[in-house]
C-alpha cells in the first residue's frame, strides 16, 4: 500500500499541500509566525520558538525511528560537511536576524497576511536561492566540500542501536522543556 502511495505523484502533491497547510496553521497557532516572538527568541527573551522546535523533535524523532524499525520508512540522510554547515548557518542566520523569519515561519506569516513576510521573506528566499544556484559551482570544492562527514547519523557514527541515542536525547529534551517551562520564558 505505501509503495503504491509513494508511486502516485498526484497523491504525493496533494499530501504535500495538505501537510504544508497544516504545518503553517500549527506554526501560526503556536505563535511563531509573529515577528515579535521571533525577535524575542533572537534576543533570548521569548522561548516560544525553542519550545515548539524541541517539542517537535521530542515527538518526531521517536516516531520516525519507530516507523523505520517497523519497515514503514527509510532514512535518506544527505551528505554533509563543515564548510556547507558554516555557509548555510551564516546565510540562514543573517536572513533570520535581518527579517525575523525562517523559511517555515515566513510561509506561515504570508498565510496570515503579513506583507513584510511576503515582500521581504518570499522575495528574499527567491533571490537568495537564485544567487546560491549561480554561485554553487564555484563554491563546491573550495568551501562547501571542506570537512566532509558523509551521510552518517549519530547512532551510525557511534556504532550503536538508534534507540541508545534516541532515549537519552528524549530525556534531555524533556528536562530542557521542563526547565524552560519553570523559568516562565
C-alpha positions as CSV (number, residue, x, y, z in Angstrom):
1,X,0.0,0.0,0.0
2,X,2.7,2.5,1.0
3,X,4.7,1.8,-2.2
4,X,1.6,2.5,-4.3
5,X,1.2,5.7,-2.4
6,X,4.8,6.7,-2.9
7,X,4.5,6.0,-6.7
8,X,1.4,8.1,-7.2
9,X,2.7,11.6,-8.0
10,X,-0.7,13.3,-7.8
11,X,-1.4,11.9,-4.3
12,X,2.1,12.9,-3.2
13,X,1.4,16.5,-4.4
14,X,-1.9,16.6,-2.6
15,X,-0.4,15.2,0.6
16,X,2.4,17.8,0.4
17,X,-0.1,20.6,0.0
18,X,-2.3,19.4,2.9
19,X,0.7,18.8,5.1
20,X,2.1,22.3,4.3
21,X,-1.2,23.9,5.1
22,X,-1.5,22.0,8.4
23,X,2.2,22.9,9.2
24,X,1.6,26.6,8.5
25,X,-1.6,26.5,10.6
26,X,0.2,24.9,13.5
27,X,3.1,27.4,13.3
28,X,0.6,30.3,13.3
29,X,-1.4,28.8,16.2
30,X,1.8,28.3,18.1
31,X,2.6,32.0,17.7
32,X,5.9,31.5,15.8
33,X,4.7,33.5,12.7
34,X,4.6,36.6,14.9
35,X,7.6,38.9,14.2
36,X,7.8,39.9,17.9
37,X,8.0,36.3,19.0
38,X,10.8,35.6,16.6
39,X,12.8,38.7,17.6
40,X,12.1,37.8,21.2
41,X,13.7,34.4,20.6
42,X,16.8,36.0,19.0
43,X,17.1,38.4,22.0
44,X,16.6,35.4,24.4
45,X,13.5,37.0,25.9
46,X,10.9,34.6,24.5
47,X,11.5,30.9,24.1
48,X,8.3,30.0,22.3
49,X,10.2,29.0,19.1
50,X,12.7,26.9,21.0
51,X,9.8,25.1,22.9
52,X,8.0,24.4,19.7
53,X,11.1,23.1,18.0
54,X,12.1,20.9,21.0
55,X,8.6,19.5,21.2
56,X,8.6,18.7,17.5
57,X,11.9,16.8,18.0
58,X,10.6,15.1,21.1
59,X,7.6,13.7,19.2
60,X,9.1,13.4,15.7
61,X,12.3,11.6,16.5
62,X,10.9,8.5,18.1
63,X,8.0,8.5,15.6
64,X,10.4,8.5,12.6
65,X,12.6,5.8,14.1
66,X,9.6,3.7,15.1
67,X,8.4,3.8,11.5
68,X,11.9,2.9,10.4
69,X,12.0,0.0,12.8
70,X,8.7,-1.3,11.5
71,X,9.9,-1.1,7.9
72,X,7.4,1.7,7.1
73,X,10.0,4.3,6.4
74,X,13.6,4.6,5.2
75,X,16.0,7.4,6.2
76,X,17.9,9.1,3.4
77,X,20.4,11.4,5.2
78,X,22.2,13.8,3.0
79,X,26.0,14.1,3.0
80,X,27.3,17.0,4.9
81,X,30.4,18.9,5.6
82,X,31.7,21.5,7.9
83,X,32.0,24.0,5.1
84,X,28.4,23.6,4.0
85,X,27.2,23.8,7.6
86,X,29.1,27.0,8.2
87,X,28.0,28.7,5.0
88,X,24.4,27.5,5.4
89,X,24.3,28.5,9.0
90,X,25.6,32.0,8.3
91,X,23.2,32.6,5.4
92,X,20.2,31.3,7.4
93,X,21.3,33.3,10.5
94,X,21.7,36.6,8.6
95,X,18.4,36.2,6.9
96,X,16.7,35.2,10.2
97,X,18.2,38.1,12.1
98,X,17.5,40.7,9.3
99,X,13.9,39.7,8.5
100,X,12.9,37.9,11.7
101,X,11.6,34.9,9.9
102,X,12.9,31.5,8.8
103,X,11.6,29.8,5.7
104,X,8.9,27.9,7.6
105,X,7.6,30.8,9.6
106,X,7.8,33.2,6.6
107,X,5.3,30.9,4.8
108,X,3.0,30.9,7.8
109,X,3.3,34.6,8.2
110,X,2.4,35.1,4.5
111,X,-0.6,32.9,5.1
112,X,-1.8,35.1,7.8
113,X,-1.4,38.2,5.7
114,X,2.0,39.7,6.8
115,X,3.2,41.9,4.0
116,X,6.8,42.1,5.4
117,X,7.0,38.3,5.1
118,X,5.6,38.3,1.6
119,X,7.9,41.0,0.2
120,X,10.9,40.6,2.4
121,X,10.7,36.9,3.0
122,X,9.5,35.3,-0.2
123,X,11.4,37.7,-2.4
124,X,14.5,37.2,-0.2
125,X,14.2,33.4,-0.4
126,X,13.8,33.5,-4.2
127,X,16.7,35.9,-4.8
128,X,18.9,34.1,-2.2
129,X,18.1,30.7,-3.9
130,X,18.9,32.1,-7.3
131,X,22.2,33.7,-6.1
132,X,23.2,30.4,-4.4
133,X,22.4,28.4,-7.5
134,X,24.5,30.8,-9.6
135,X,27.5,30.7,-7.2
136,X,27.2,27.0,-6.3
137,X,29.6,25.6,-8.9
138,X,32.3,28.0,-7.7
139,X,31.7,27.2,-4.0
140,X,31.6,23.4,-4.0
141,X,35.3,22.4,-4.0
142,X,36.9,25.4,-2.2
143,X,34.3,25.8,0.6
144,X,31.2,23.6,0.6
145,X,33.0,20.2,0.4
146,X,35.5,21.1,3.1
147,X,35.4,18.8,6.1
148,X,33.0,16.2,4.6
149,X,31.4,13.9,7.2
150,X,29.4,11.9,4.8
151,X,25.8,10.7,5.4
152,X,26.3,9.2,8.8
153,X,23.7,9.5,11.5
154,X,24.9,9.9,15.2
155,X,24.0,6.2,16.0
156,X,25.9,5.0,12.9
157,X,28.9,7.2,13.9
158,X,28.8,5.7,17.4
159,X,28.1,2.2,16.2
160,X,25.1,1.8,18.5
161,X,21.5,1.0,18.1
162,X,19.4,4.0,17.2
163,X,17.5,3.9,20.5
164,X,20.7,4.2,22.5
165,X,20.9,7.7,21.2
166,X,17.1,8.5,21.0
167,X,16.1,7.7,24.6
168,X,18.8,9.8,26.3
169,X,18.1,12.6,23.8
170,X,14.4,12.4,24.6
171,X,15.2,12.6,28.3
172,X,17.5,15.6,27.9
173,X,14.9,17.4,25.7
174,X,12.2,16.7,28.2
175,X,14.4,18.1,31.0
176,X,15.1,21.2,28.9
177,X,11.4,21.8,28.2
178,X,10.6,21.4,31.9
179,X,13.4,23.9,32.8
180,X,12.1,26.4,30.2
181,X,8.6,26.0,31.5
182,X,9.7,26.6,35.1
183,X,11.6,29.8,34.1
184,X,8.4,31.2,32.6
185,X,10.1,32.2,29.4
